[in-house]
Amino acid sequence: MSRNWTKIDKSPEIYLYEPNQKIGEEIITKTKRRINQNFFRKIVLSNYNENCAICSLNHVSLLVASHIIPWSKNKETRLNPHNGICLCSIHDKAFDQGLISFDEEFKVIISPQIHKIKNNAINNYFINFNHREINCPRKFYPSSDFLSYHRNRIFLKSS
């Protein structure tokens, strides 16, 4: 397959990939939609009183019903509320990337990858929460087996 590259300014390193499309045009695509994902979201957010389990952010549009075992990895755990934890968008992204996880006592653990970065934002959003217990859910605690899976298969332990 040949690729068409279009230079977008005088700078030699800035290009747009243009697969037979005009720049700035739109196309219609098909996407997959997760069935009952909204149900899972409602249960998980309600379970944490619509607060991030780590930082307590309580703006619903910034909260995610995060899967401990990813949706794509285990069909049986997809809608299990014990596989969900309410996280704000930044903590959800870090959790999905293995930059944070939770230990057996529901305390935040921070990857060495994060510890290498030295700036105030990292301190405020991550380091300050290291070894702190999560906000307790009302009913459905995260499964210790699911958390173990995350720590062993997703969490980045080495630098």
Secondary structure as GFF3:
##gff-version 3
##sequence-region A 1 159
A	DSSP	beta_strand	5	7	.	.	.	ID=ss1
A	DSSP	beta_strand	15	17	.	.	.	ID=ss2
A	DSSP	alpha_helix	37	47	.	.	.	ID=ss3
A	DSSP	three_ten_helix	60	62	.	.	.	ID=ss4
A	DSSP	beta_strand	63	67	.	.	.	ID=ss5
A	DSSP	three_ten_helix	75	77	.	.	.	ID=ss6
A	DSSP	three_ten_helix	81	83	.	.	.	ID=ss7
A	DSSP	beta_strand	84	88	.	.	.	ID=ss8
A	DSSP	alpha_helix	89	96	.	.	.	ID=ss9
A	DSSP	beta_strand	100	102	.	.	.	ID=ss10
A	DSSP	beta_strand	108	110	.	.	.	ID=ss11
A	DSSP	alpha_helix	112	115	.	.	.	ID=ss12
A	DSSP	alpha_helix	120	125	.	.	.	ID=ss13
A	DSSP	three_ten_helix	127	129	.	.	.	ID=ss14
A	DSSP	alpha_helix	144	153	.	.	.	ID=ss15
###
